[in-house]
């Protein structure tokens, strides 16, 4: 099978629940390969990747938003699979020709949901709205008045309107006030930095425990004592170690046995994850999932690139969302927690070997392929590692979520 990159980006509703994921797909040689029929080759590659990977691996039971080349619309033989979960995105460069409109009508009648990507309302694009269930509006760099005028027009149609490329909390707030139904972008990892704020009491307790977990002298006895005094933590630890996330061949029935089997470092990682989920119930759970995917992917890529920093990479990935969870700048947070200097430098400035791995993981997450050229990790290795990280993160969240 051809080498490819694949990732996913969550789409939220107004209550910050994930309704589904857009699959971000690129063929590794998309910029250099030459085909007699490049669109058909791209279509075949996308289908093959879904068949080999499996939609459930990437999105579970949620919706999956898939960019739709024109060939999928006009050629009935290329009708996609997974009808119940698919939202087919009509790209902005596809015009409303008679064959395209006929194809959209056919797909809609077959039960597929359709989305118009990067939509601009013009006399030429208006006919596409007849078959649309979702309309995605690129809000990056657009002012409030322009967006308000567009939404007024779109509200005449029975569609869900998705704000995409929401980069900041400020833009997310504008989009909420204007009445967008859903949101997509990196806002959930980029907290709004205003004036210095004190840490809420419940967060302070959790953050203090996170700091203690990173102290090298913390051993089996201290961990067992901490777990023994928190019934919820103990229960979740036993569920976690018996779950698919660890795939152990045996079950455990005591805290001490769980700690021994997992090892101190793994228990510290797990406790850090559980404690982070307690920081703020108002934050989307997908934020923790993002942290878990990053943590696992950081470890996997370090295995193949810089194995000497593998032991640092889980915490780097996991703590990369601390600023969003705490609503404070990362530099202030790291001043109050005991971490090694390489880990701090990786989180703050993406410096050092750990920082280089973390930088590439973020680049992959955002599909910045040019930044991956210098890594010794092949496209196939990136895709395999990412898919494994997604599955591991989803399995883990199934256990630790309330």
C-alpha positions in Angstrom: 0.0 0.0 0.0 1.2 3.5 -0.8 2.7 5.5 2.1 0.4 8.2 3.5 -0.1 10.6 6.4 -3.4 10.6 8.3 -4.6 12.5 11.3 -7.9 13.6 12.8 -9.2 17.0 14.0 -12.2 17.2 16.3 -15.4 19.1 15.6 -17.3 20.4 18.6 -20.9 21.4 19.2 -21.8 24.5 21.4 -21.5 22.4 24.6 -17.9 21.5 23.6 -18.9 17.9 23.0 -17.2 16.2 20.0 -19.7 15.4 17.2 -17.1 13.8 15.0 -13.7 14.2 13.4 -12.4 15.5 10.1 -9.9 13.1 8.7 -6.8 14.8 7.4 -5.2 12.7 4.7 -2.2 13.3 2.4 -0.3 10.9 0.1 3.4 11.1 1.1 4.4 11.9 -2.5 1.5 14.1 -3.4 3.9 17.0 -4.4 6.1 14.9 -6.6 4.1 12.0 -8.0 2.6 12.2 -11.5 -0.4 10.2 -12.6 -2.4 9.9 -15.8 -5.5 10.6 -13.7 -4.4 12.3 -10.5 -7.9 12.7 -9.1 -8.8 9.1 -9.5 -5.4 8.0 -8.0 -6.2 10.2 -5.0 -9.7 8.8 -4.6 -8.4 5.2 -4.8 -5.7 6.0 -2.2 -8.2 7.5 0.2 -10.5 4.5 -0.1 -7.7 2.0 0.3 -6.5 3.8 3.5 -10.0 3.6 5.0 -10.3 -0.1 4.2 -6.9 -0.9 5.7 -7.3 1.3 8.8 -11.0 1.1 9.5 -13.1 4.1 10.3 -13.9 2.9 13.8 -10.2 3.0 14.6 -10.0 6.7 13.9 -13.4 8.0 15.0 -15.2 5.3 17.0 -18.9 5.8 16.7 -18.7 9.5 15.9 -19.2 11.2 12.5 -16.3 11.2 10.1 -15.9 14.2 7.8 -14.1 13.2 4.6 -12.9 15.6 1.9 -14.6 14.5 -1.3 -12.7 14.7 -4.7 -15.0 15.4 -7.6 -14.7 11.9 -8.9 -16.5 10.6 -5.9 -19.4 12.9 -6.7 -19.8 12.3 -10.4 -18.8 8.6 -10.6 -21.4 6.3 -8.9 -18.8 3.5 -8.9 -16.8 5.4 -6.4 -19.6 5.8 -3.8 -17.9 5.8 -0.4 -18.5 3.3 2.4 -19.6 3.8 6.0 -22.8 5.6 5.0 -24.2 6.0 8.6 -21.1 7.8 9.8 -19.9 9.7 6.8 -20.2 13.4 6.2 -18.8 14.0 2.7 -17.1 17.4 2.3 -17.5 19.1 -1.0 -14.3 21.1 -1.6 -14.4 24.8 -2.3 -13.0 24.3 -5.8 -15.8 22.1 -7.0 -18.3 24.1 -9.0 -22.1 23.5 -9.3 -22.1 22.0 -12.7 -25.1 19.8 -13.7 -23.1 16.5 -13.2 -22.0 17.7 -9.7 -25.5 18.6 -8.6 -26.8 15.3 -10.0 -24.1 13.5 -8.0 -24.9 15.4 -4.8 -28.6 14.6 -5.2 -27.7 10.9 -5.6 -25.5 10.8 -2.5 -28.1 12.6 -0.4 -30.8 10.2 -1.5 -28.5 7.3 -0.6 -28.4 8.6 3.0 -25.0 10.4 3.0 -24.7 13.7 4.8 -23.0 16.4 2.8 -20.9 19.4 3.9 -19.7 22.4 1.9 -16.1 23.1 2.8 -14.6 26.7 3.0 -18.0 27.9 1.6 -18.4 31.3 0.1 -22.0 32.2 -0.8 -22.2 33.4 -4.4 -24.8 33.0 -7.2 -22.5 30.1 -8.6 -22.3 28.2 -5.2 -25.9 28.8 -4.0 -27.3 25.7 -5.8 -25.0 23.5 -3.7 -26.9 24.4 -0.6 -29.9 22.4 -1.7 -28.2 19.2 -0.7 -26.0 20.4 2.1 -26.4 19.3 5.8 -23.4 21.2 7.0 -21.7 24.4 5.8 -18.1 25.0 7.0 -17.0 28.7 7.1 -13.3 29.6 7.3 -13.3 32.3 10.0 -9.6 33.0 10.1 -8.8 36.7 9.5 -12.5 37.7 9.0 -14.2 40.3 11.1 -17.4 40.1 13.0 -19.5 42.1 10.6 -18.5 40.0 7.6 -19.3 36.8 9.4 -22.6 38.1 10.7 -23.7 39.0 7.2 -22.8 35.5 5.8 -24.6 33.8 8.7 -27.8 35.8 8.0 -27.8 34.5 4.5 -27.0 30.9 5.5 -29.7 30.8 8.1 -32.3 30.7 5.3 -31.2 27.1 4.7 -31.7 24.1 7.0 -28.0 23.5 7.6 -25.6 23.2 10.5 -23.0 25.9 10.3 -19.4 25.0 11.3 -16.8 27.7 12.1 -13.5 26.2 11.0 -9.9 27.5 11.6 -11.0 28.8 15.0 -7.5 29.7 16.3 -8.2 31.6 19.5 -10.6 31.7 22.4 -11.5 35.2 21.4 -12.6 34.1 17.9 -14.5 31.1 19.4 -16.4 33.6 21.6 -17.3 35.7 18.6 -18.5 32.6 16.7 -20.6 31.5 19.6 -22.2 34.9 19.9 -22.9 35.0 16.2 -24.7 31.7 16.4 -22.4 29.1 14.8 -23.5 25.6 15.6 -20.2 23.9 15.7 -16.5 24.7 15.9 -13.3 23.3 14.5 -9.7 24.5 15.0 -6.9 24.7 17.5 -8.6 27.0 20.0 -8.9 24.3 22.7 -5.1 24.1 23.0 -4.5 27.9 22.9 -5.8 29.5 26.1 -6.6 33.2 26.1 -3.8 34.9 28.1 -5.1 38.0 29.9 -4.0 39.3 33.3 -2.3 37.0 35.8 -4.9 34.9 37.5 -4.8 33.0 40.8 -5.3 29.3 40.6 -8.7 28.0 41.9 -8.5 26.0 45.1 -9.4 22.7 43.5 -6.9 23.2 40.7 -4.2 24.2 43.2 -4.6 20.9 45.1 -4.4 18.9 41.9 -1.5 20.9 40.6 0.3 20.3 43.9 -0.1 16.6 43.5 1.1 16.7 40.0 4.3 18.4 41.2 4.8 15.8 43.9 4.5 13.0 41.4 7.4 14.4 39.4 9.8 14.2 42.4 12.3 11.4 41.8 12.2 10.2 45.4 8.5 9.2 45.2 8.4 5.4 45.4 6.0 2.5 45.7 5.0 3.2 49.3 4.1 6.8 48.6 2.1 5.9 45.5 0.3 3.1 47.3 -0.6 5.4 50.2 -1.9 8.1 47.8 -4.1 5.5 46.0 -5.3 3.9 49.2 -6.7 7.2 50.4 -8.7 7.9 47.2 -11.2 5.2 46.3 -11.9 6.7 42.9 -8.2 6.6 41.9 -7.9 3.1 43.2 -10.9 1.9 41.2 -9.8 3.6 38.0 -6.3 2.2 38.3 -7.6 -1.3 38.5 -10.0 -0.7 35.6 -7.2 0.9 33.6 -4.7 -1.9 34.0 -7.3 -4.5 33.2 -8.4 -2.6 30.0 -7.4 -2.8 26.4 -5.1 0.2 26.9 -2.5 -2.1 28.4 -3.5 -5.4 26.9 -2.1 -7.5 29.8 -2.7 -11.2 29.7 -3.6 -11.3 33.4 -5.8 -9.4 35.7 -4.8 -7.8 39.0 -6.8 -7.4 42.2 -4.7 -5.2 44.4 -3.2 -1.7 44.3 0.3 -3.0 45.1 0.2 -5.6 42.4 -1.0 -3.0 39.9 1.9 -0.7 40.8 4.4 -3.5 40.5 3.1 -4.6 37.2 3.0 -1.1 35.7 6.2 0.2 37.2 6.6 3.5 39.0 7.0 5.6 35.9 3.8 4.2 34.3 1.8 4.7 37.5 3.1 8.3 37.7 2.0 8.9 34.1 -1.4 7.4 34.8 -1.9 9.4 38.0 -0.9 12.6 36.2 -3.5 11.9 33.6 -6.3 11.2 36.1 -5.4 14.3 38.1 -5.5 16.4 35.0 -9.1 15.3 34.3 -10.1 16.7 37.6 -8.9 20.2 37.0 -11.8 21.7 35.2 -15.1 20.0 34.3 -15.9 22.9 31.9 -13.0 21.9 29.6 -13.8 19.5 26.7 -12.7 15.9 27.3 -11.2 16.0 23.8 -8.5 18.2 25.3 -7.3 15.3 27.5 -7.6 12.9 24.5 -5.4 15.3 22.5 -2.8 15.2 25.3 -2.9 11.4 25.4 -2.5 11.0 21.7 0.5 13.4 21.8 2.0 11.6 24.8 1.8 8.2 23.2 2.9 9.5 19.8 5.9 11.3 21.3 7.0 8.0 22.9 6.6 6.0 19.7 8.4 8.5 17.6 11.2 8.8 20.2 11.6 5.0 20.0 12.6 5.3 16.4 14.4 8.6 16.5 15.9 9.5 19.9 15.4 6.5 22.2 17.5 8.2 24.9 14.7 10.7 25.5 11.8 8.3 25.3 11.3 8.4 29.1 10.7 12.1 29.0 8.2 12.2 26.1 5.0 11.0 27.8 5.1 13.9 30.3 6.0 16.3 27.5 3.0 15.3 25.4 0.6 15.0 28.4 1.6 18.4 29.9 1.4 20.2 26.6 -2.2 21.1 27.3 -1.6 22.3 30.9 -2.0 26.0 29.9 -5.3 25.3 28.3 -6.5 23.3 31.3 -5.3 25.9 33.8 -6.0 29.1 31.8 -2.5 30.3 32.5 0.7 30.8 30.5 2.8 27.6 30.4 5.9 29.5 31.7 4.1 30.4 34.9 2.8 26.9 35.4 6.2 25.3 35.0 7.7 27.6 37.6 5.6 25.9 40.2 6.1 22.2 39.3 9.2 20.0 39.6 10.3 18.9 36.1 13.7 18.3 34.6 15.1 21.2 32.6 15.0 19.2 29.3 11.3 18.6 29.8 10.6 22.3 30.6 12.6 23.5 27.6 10.8 21.0 25.3 7.4 22.4 26.5 8.3 26.0 26.5 10.6 26.4 23.4 10.6 23.0 21.8 14.4 22.9 22.5 16.7 19.9 22.9 16.1 16.4 21.6 12.8 16.1 23.5 11.8 19.4 22.1 12.6 18.3 18.5 10.5 15.2 18.9 7.6 17.2 20.4 7.9 19.8 17.5 7.6 17.1 14.9 4.6 15.6 16.7 2.8 18.9 16.7 3.7 19.3 13.0 2.2 16.0 12.2 -0.9 16.8 14.2 -1.4 19.9 12.0 -0.4 18.2 8.8 2.7 20.4 8.3 4.5 17.9 6.1 7.4 20.2 5.2 8.5 20.2 8.8 8.7 16.4 8.8 11.1 16.1 5.9 14.2 16.0 8.1 12.9 13.4 10.5 14.2 9.8 9.9 10.7 8.5 10.5 9.0 7.4 7.3 5.4 8.4 6.3 4.4 4.8 6.9 5.9 4.8 10.4 4.3 8.1 11.2 0.9 6.8 10.2 1.3 3.5 12.1 2.4 5.3 15.2 -0.4 7.9 15.0 -3.1 5.3 14.6 -1.8 3.2 17.5 -1.7 6.4 19.6 -5.3 7.2 18.7 -6.5 3.8 19.6 -4.5 3.7 22.9 -5.8 7.1 23.8 -9.4 6.2 23.1 -9.1 2.9 25.0 -7.7 4.8 27.9 -10.3 7.5 27.9 -13.1 4.9 27.9 -11.8 3.7 31.3 -10.9 7.0 33.0 -13.8 9.1 31.9 -16.6 9.6 34.4 
